[in-house]
Structure formats: C-alpha cells, structure tokens
C-alpha cells in the first residue's frame, strides 16, 4: 500500500515535469510565430495609416465620385469649411455625397462620421435663413442632455415664441409623443435655441419648430416632426447609426434653403422637414 502511494506520487511528479517541458518547448517554437504576427500587425497598421492619408489627399471633386471610398477626404474638406465658418462648398455636392455615405455606412465608423459632417454642413448652410421674429420666451421645454458637472447652473437653452399669432390647433407646439392631445402655442413658430446644448429628439413631437445652435441626439426612437428646420445644428456622436437615423438624415440633407434665382431670397419652408418614426428600425 505504501509502495502504491509512492508510485502514484512519482507518476504525478513526472506528469507535472513533462507538462512543464512540453510547455517550454511549445513556447520556444511558437515564439517566432508570435513575433511574426506582431510584425504583421504593425505593418498592417502602417499600411492603413498610409491609405487613410492618401484618401485624405484626394482632390474633393474626385472624392465626390466615390464618397464611400474617400469618406475621410470628404469629411476633412467639409470639416475645414465648417471650421472656417464658410459656405464655400456647393450644398448640392454635399447633399449627394452625404446621401451616399448614409446608405454606405456599415455602422459607426469613418463613413458614418463623414455623413454626420455633411449633415452639419447642410444645417450650417441654413444659417443664412431669415427667421421669423422672436416674440418672447416660452415655457415649453425639450429633452436636454446636460454635462453632469454643469447641473447646478440653470440650463442655457431657450424656447421662444416666433412669427405671428395663429389658431391654437394649427400653431407651433412641443410635446412628448406620449401626449395624445398636445396644446398649440398660439404662434406660427417656436424657436429652440440650444446654445450648443445637446437636445434629444427621441420621444419628442414638434410642429413648426426651428432648432437652432444645438447639438442633436437621436437614437432611433419614436419621434414626430412636422415642419421642423435645423439651423446651424451639429450631429455628433449622439446621432447614432441605425435605420431611423439614416431615414431622418436623408430628410435633413434634402432640406437646404437655396436662394431663389429671381428674388434672391431664401424660404424657411425649403429648409423644413416632416418625419415620423414609431419604433427603432434596424438598418
């Protein structure tokens, strides 16, 4: 019996020793392979960086022919125009490129980011619009995403009555989509001046509303927009990829206020959209 226990202990020790030897041998043989994989990974990263730089250097007119392939070049050109505060790019070109990018984006990434930049530019272009005159501050509210460090200070966004007195049932309104009988404001328009705050579109219904100077968040939820304009707004990381976001993005891209050739004036109606979504739609 003692011999049996001794043999069993010896066998276990031998097994452990063999495992160590085998492990060391495998590690020794795999080490060159692992190093080669690391080298290959570094080379791929360098190539991707070179391709990205090459894409960024492509002339804008060439990039417009294949927006998805040259998404980074389009994004850089549009972003440069926005940083300079200039409407130097033809909005029709940006519209076409943005539409292709919206449809070609496989998800969050460079292509979607370029599409967001196109949305920013179209909204910035609409800053040239002459808006209806503000008539005073309203008590209407919108859903706002605020920085946690800024919660103790009053919110800086404003909702203003604008335009002319209008029958209640046809006037501008802001409400939750869950409110079946929202009451109109009594004015033809409402202006929501975001003052660079993030305004959340999900679960909102808006009628005859002008969204101005706001970053917009939309996660593809229920929303009801009727005659809504986006003026100098941004569509950053909160405007997330999805079927409803793509549909809404197409609507916004098409709503550009171009000057009438005869009157040389722009019309607010050209920059307004109507859109309704009842649930999140997968792309």
C-alpha positions, 0 to 999 in steps of 0.5 A: 500500500505504501509502495502504491502511494509512492508510485502514484506520487512519482507518476504525478511528479513526472506528469507535472515535469513533462507538462512543464517541458512540453510547455517550454518547448511549445513556447520556444517554437511558437515564439517566432510565430508570435513575433511574426504576427506582431510584425504583421500587425504593425505593418498592417497598421502602417499600411492603413495609416498610409491609405487613410492619408492618401484618401485624405489627399484626394482632390474633393471633386474626385472624392465626390465620385466615390464618397464611400471610398474617400469618406475621410477626404470628404469629411476633412474638406467639409470639416475645414469649411465648417471650421472656417465658418464658410459656405464655400462648398456647393450644398448640392455636392454635399447633399449627394455625397452625404446621401451616399455615405448614409446608405454606405455606412456599415455602422459607426465608423469613418463613413458614418462620421463623414455623413454626420459632417455633411449633415452639419454642413447642410444645417450650417448652410441654413444659417443664412435663413431669415427667421421669423421674429422672436416674440418672447420666451416660452415655457415649453421645454425639450429633452436636454442632455446636460454635462453632469458637472454643469447641473447646478447652473440653470440650463442655457437653452431657450424656447421662444415664441416666433412669427405671428399669432395663429389658431391654437390647433394649427400653431407651433407646439412641443410635446412628448409623443406620449401626449395624445392631445398636445396644446398649440402655442398660439404662434406660427413658430417656436424657436429652440435655441440650444446654445450648443446644448445637446437636445434629444429628439427621441420621444419628442413631437414638434410642429413648426419648430426651428432648432437652432445652435444645438447639438442633436441626439437621436437614437432611433426612437419614436419621434414626430416632426412636422415642419421642423428646420435645423439651423446651424445644428451639429450631429455628433456622436449622439446621432447614432447609426441605425435605420431611423437615423439614416431615414431622418438624415436623408430628410435633413440633407434634402432640406437646404434653403437655396436662394431663389434665382429671381428674388434672391431670397431664401424660404424657411419652408425649403429648409423644413422637414416632416418625419415620423418614426414609431419604433427603432428600425434596424438598418 
